[in-house]
Amino acid sequence: MSCYNRKGKMNNFWLNLCVDIMGETIDYHWGDSSSMSRFRELSDHATSIIKYAYTNHTHNLSPYDNLVMICNTIGYGYRYEGDYESSLDYFKKALSLQDKAIGRYSLYRSTLYYNIAWAYDGLAKVDSALEWYLKDLEICEAIFGKESTITAHVYNSLGIIYMKGNNYRKSYDYYKRALYIFKMHFGEYNPNVGVVCNNISEMYAKKHMYKQSLYWQEKDIFISELTLGLNHPDTATSYNNLGLIHYEMGNPKKALTWYKKSLKIRFHYFGKENEIYTKTIHNAKLAYYALHNSYTGFDLWVLSATGNIDKL
């Protein structure tokens, strides 16, 4: 079915369908097979609608915000598929569609700036990501203030970008701001606090300051286990990261203990073909060899770690 009829008018059936389904993004598990299949099913029709609006300069054929929302959502989908160029293209389309309709300090403009920065980050274009995160920060501080949790999320993202650019002083400064705000609003034991602790740990690991990295990673694990549970995928990420630290500190035995915890969760949550799972397998393989000076028995160790030993 075409997205517009013979008279060149928009077919609102497809527009409404795209809006209804794309509008459920908050319930999507972006990245898993069923959600991405649903995304791809709708994205062709949504793309046709957007191209028609652009070609005919008829953005008002439909509720204006719907086209912006569809562009933004398609950007999310491509971002989670790893197609950062397409993601960036659609985030910028969304911004251009609303550019003249919203003021300088707009919440939606802030969201679009953040998403554009996010896409540049995926493309490893640190300077461009930093530029757009700083644009977003200006809006968030103006609208919400410097002690808002929304602003704190931007501080955390800036900490990550400065860390990737090896500017550790600024990275730590923004992490501290985010940590202070999250603790002020949520208390010591909250997943947002754990995320920042994890990021500070990563920053210290990049500086090869592993004792400090270990300290912050252990704080993250305590918070993750307490607030998310022992079998949550984010807790598995913390386990994996702690394994990396112990490996770098020359303790492959401890590293394997934490990799084993991570693998069990990641196998059951993502499956063995997922990149997240295979990265932990790679990490564990290095630690296993460092401990045994051989890969013999590693496959058996993996079966034991994932709870599949009975399938032998």
PyMOL commands that set and color helices and strands:
alter all, ss='L'
color gray80, all
select helices_A, chain A and resi 12-22+25-27+33-56+59-61+64-81+84-98+107-122+126-143+149-164+168-186+191-206+210-227+233-248+252-270+275-292+298-305+309-311
alter helices_A, ss='H'
color red, helices_A
deselect
rebuild
show_as cartoon
